[in-house]
Amino acid sequence: MVLANVITEATVKLDVSGVDKWTLIEDLVDLVARCGRASDREALLAAVIEREERGSTGLERGIAIPHARAEGVDGVTGALAVSRDGIDFDSADGGPAHLIFLIVAAPQESTRYLKTLSAITVIGKSESRRSRLISASSPGEVISVLEENDEPSL
C-alpha cells in the first residue's frame, strides 16, 4: 500500500515513448505540480535534475527512480511513467527503463521517503508485477497492481 498512497491515477502516465530521460523527468514533475502536491515546480525540478546529474537513478530490471527531497513538497508524493518500448536511463544493467517512478518528498519526511523507495525495489524483484505494470491499460489498473505491495501503509 505504500506506493498506492504516493502515486495516484492522476500521476500515472502510460504509453510513454519517444522522449529522453530529462524530458520525462520534467513531465513527471509537472504531473506532481499540477496535482497540487508541490508548490514550487521549478525548485522541485532543479532538485530532481541535480540528483540525477550526480548519478543515474536507472536501476536494473527496467526500473528507474528519479527522486529528491525539496521544500514545497506536500509529504511524500510521486508519479509513474510506463514505457513499453523503454527509455534510455543510463541504467546499471545497461537496459532501458520501462517503469520510471518519480519520488519526491519534503525534507523532514526521511522515513516515509526511504520506505517508498524501498517499496519500489520490492516491485523490481517481481517479474510478474513488473510485467503487469508495463502492460496495464489504465491508470486504475496500475494503482491496483501497486496496492498489492505487502509493505505497511504510510
N, C-alpha and C positions, 0 to 999 in steps of 0.2 A: 504493500500500500504506500510505501514511501514515495515512489515516483508518481503515482496517481494523485498524490497530494501536491505535487510540484508542477507537473505538466498537465495542462487541460486540453480539451478538444480544440479550444481557440488557439493554442500554441503548438499544434501539430501541423506540419507541412508535409504533404505526401507528394510522391512522384517528382522529386527534385532531380533535375538533370541540367547539364549544360552550364554550370556555374563553377567558379573556383571556390576554394575554402574561404577566402576573405569576403567574397560577396555573400556566401551562405551565412557566415558569422553575422554580417550586418543584417541580413534578412531575419535571422533568428532573434537578434537583439531588438529589431523593430517589432516583431511579434510580442515580445515581452513588454515593451514600452506601450504598444497600442492597447494592451490589456490592462494598463494602469498599474503594473507591478514594479515599475521603475520610473522615478520622477525625472531623472536626468539621462536621457538616451545617449547623449554624446559622451558623458563621463563613463557610462557603462560600456559603451562600445570601445572606448580607449582602454579601459581596464582589461577587457577580454582580448583585445588585439595585443596589448603589452604582454599578457600571459602567454599567448600563442607564439609570439616572437621569441620568447625565452626558450621555447622548446615545443615541438608539436604535441598536441593532445590526441593525436591519432594513435590508438592502441592497436590491438590485434583483433582478428576475427570480425573485421568490418565495423568496428566501433570507434567513434571519436567523441571526446568530451571537452570541447572548449568550455572554459569556466573561469570565474573570477569572483572576488568579493569587492563590492563597491558601495559607497554611500548612495542613498536614494533608492536602494532596492528594498522592496517590501518582503521581509523574511527571506525564505529560500524559494526561488522560482526557477522556471526553465521552459525550454521549448525543445521540440524534437523534429528533425528533418529526416525523412525516409527517402533513400535513393536506390532504386533497383539497379541502376547502372553503376552506381558508386561514384564517389568524389575523391580525387587525389587529396589526401590529408597528411602526406608525409608520415604515414603510419609506421609503427615499429616493425610490422611484418612485411612492409612494402606493398600491401594490398590496398584497394580502395575502401573508403568508409561508406557503409550503407545506412548506418544509424548514427546520426550526429546529434548528440544530446548537449544542448547549451544549458549549463547550470550556473546560476548567479545567486549571490546571497549578500545580505547586509554584513558588514564587518563583524558584528557581535554574534553571528549565527554559526560559529565554528562547528559545533557538534552536529547540528542538522545538516550543514553543508557537507561534512565528511560522510555522514550516514547516507546522504543522497548519492554522492559519488560512489560509495561502496555498493549501493543497490544496483547501480549500472553495471558494475563488474560481475554481479550475480547473473544478470541477463547475458553478459558476454560469455559466460560459461555454458549457457544453454542453447544448443543448436536449434532446438525446437522453438524456443521463444524468439530467438533472432529471426528465424525463418518466418514465423507468423507475423512479426512486426514488419518485416520487409514486404510481405505480400498483403498486408492489411489494405482494405479498400475504403476505409473511412477513419476519421479521427476517433470515432467511438470505438471501433474495433481495436485501435491502438491502445486506448485507455483500458479496455477490457484485459488486454494482454499485460499491461503494466500493473493492473490490480492483482495479478496472480502472485506478485512478489510476496515472499514469506517474511520480509523484513517488518519490524514493528512500525506502526503508524507514527508520524511525527506530529 
